[in-house]
Amino acid sequence: MIRALILCCLFMMPEFSYAEPCHPTITQADAIRIGKAQLAKENGRKSVQHFGPYTAKLRECHWHVIGATPPGDRAGDIVISVNAMSGKAHVMPQLRPDPRKLGELKSN
């Protein structure tokens, strides 16, 4: 009985652990455009101009669009997650300063 249960679980494991492969329909350029539009919608047009240049990296079927802060700014970079299949975007919270700029914060 125990062997049958173990064998059943072993054969069912691939069913539960199978993840559909990612087939992105959104290109890197489209992801940056969608990310900028979502940032403008949530934070205003000036925020799109404040951050930049924008880069995008594909991770686990999501484009992570990163907008860098200007050299004199103390805030961290902005990250917008864009689904590579549907194009839905979400602006991630900007919670802490950029670690590279902490020295500037301590000197003030």
Buried (B, 14 or more C-beta within 10 A) or exposed (E): EEEEEEEEEEEEEEEEEEEEEEEBEBEBEBBBBBBBBBBBEEBEEEBBEBBEEBEBEBEEBBBBBBBBBEEEBEBBEBBBBBBBEEBEBEBEEBEEBBEEBEEEEEEE
